């Protein structure tokens, strides 16, 4: 057991130091995943991804059918879901079972769980008529959340395609490179809001409003980054394969 932990901590030691590769809360979730990893060492990584999704769905169902349930309990479900989201990749690498299918469903489940969290928080403040902004403001943010991931994945797919057909070396992802620290800060402040919702002596409305504003800023930043990069790298690249067709 100690050797297992030692190997994992030595592998991820660099990610825990500094603010270069990962955000603070990414490191928190990864550390929690390492701590509980011996319990899941023999599980299929894709099954762990499914458990992460199920926790988000359970939280959504509880908030829908039991309106009196505390927001604190709902948040606990999502925090465990976030931890499992890091655990599946950790176990996959340990078992040497990494696959593109695993990455696909992991990303898909992330979007679903994140979207459910947005819907639950919007429902919570709407239920008490305590929302500061107009309803359309929150609905637009909820819509933007999956779109930003669509743009990111669309850029990545086209970058890889250009690399293959035009023999270029474009980076598929720039999340940790282009304005990386700002992206991580937005992620951290969003998750700080989520953790603050665990506290009983807290005005949840202000925290949820801050969460949605930060989510909007994150979406706008993603739109801006990848629209800029696509114009920079894709405009001068001809699609010769389609032109020949």
Residue pairs with C-beta under 8 A, 6 or more apart in sequence:
1 38
4 37
4 38
4 41
5 34
8 34
8 37
8 90
8 94
9 34
12 30
12 34
14 21
15 21
15 22
15 27
15 30
16 27
16 30
16 31
19 181
19 184
20 176
21 176
22 30
22 184
23 184
23 185
23 187
23 188
24 184
24 188
25 187
25 188
25 191
25 192
26 86
26 184
26 187
29 82
29 83
29 85
29 86
30 86
30 90
32 83
32 86
33 83
33 84
33 86
33 87
33 90
34 90
36 83
36 87
37 87
37 90
37 91
37 94
40 48
40 87
40 91
41 91
41 94
43 91
44 97
45 88
45 89
45 91
45 92
45 95
45 97
45 102
46 88
46 101
46 102
46 105
48 84
48 87
48 88
48 91
49 84
49 85
49 88
49 102
49 105
49 106
49 109
50 105
50 109
51 84
52 81
52 82
52 84
52 85
52 88
52 109
52 113
53 81
53 109
53 112
53 113
55 77
55 78
55 80
55 81
55 84
55 113
56 77
56 78
56 81
56 109
56 112
56 113
56 116
56 117
57 116
58 77
59 74
59 77
59 78
59 81
59 116
59 117
59 120
60 116
60 119
60 120
62 69
62 73
62 74
62 77
63 69
63 74
63 120
63 123
63 124
67 127
71 124
71 197
71 204
72 197
72 198
72 200
74 120
75 194
75 195
75 197
75 198
76 198
78 113
78 117
78 194
79 194
79 195
81 113
82 191
85 106
85 109
85 110
85 113
88 102
88 106
89 98
89 102
89 106
92 98
92 99
92 102
107 149
107 153
110 149
111 145
111 146
111 149
114 145
115 142
115 145
115 146
117 194
118 141
118 142
118 145
118 212
118 215
119 142
121 208
121 211
121 212
122 131
122 138
122 139
122 142
122 212
124 204
124 208
125 131
125 204
125 205
125 208
125 209
126 135
126 138
128 205
130 205
131 138
131 205
131 209
132 205
132 209
133 209
133 212
137 212
138 212
140 216
141 212
141 215
141 216
141 219
144 215
144 216
144 219
144 220
145 215
145 219
147 219
148 218
148 219
148 222
148 223
151 222
151 223
151 226
151 227
152 173
152 175
152 222
152 226
155 172
155 226
155 229
155 230
156 172
156 173
158 230
158 234
159 170
159 171
159 172
159 233
160 172
162 168
162 170
162 233
162 234
162 237
163 169
163 170
165 239
165 240
165 241
166 237
166 238
166 240
168 237
170 233
171 177
174 225
174 226
174 229
175 183
176 183
176 184
178 225
178 229
179 221
179 225
182 221
183 218
183 221
183 222
186 214
186 217
186 218
186 221
187 218
189 210
189 214
190 211
190 214
190 215
190 218
193 207
193 208
193 210
193 211
193 214
194 211
196 202
196 207
197 204
197 207
197 208
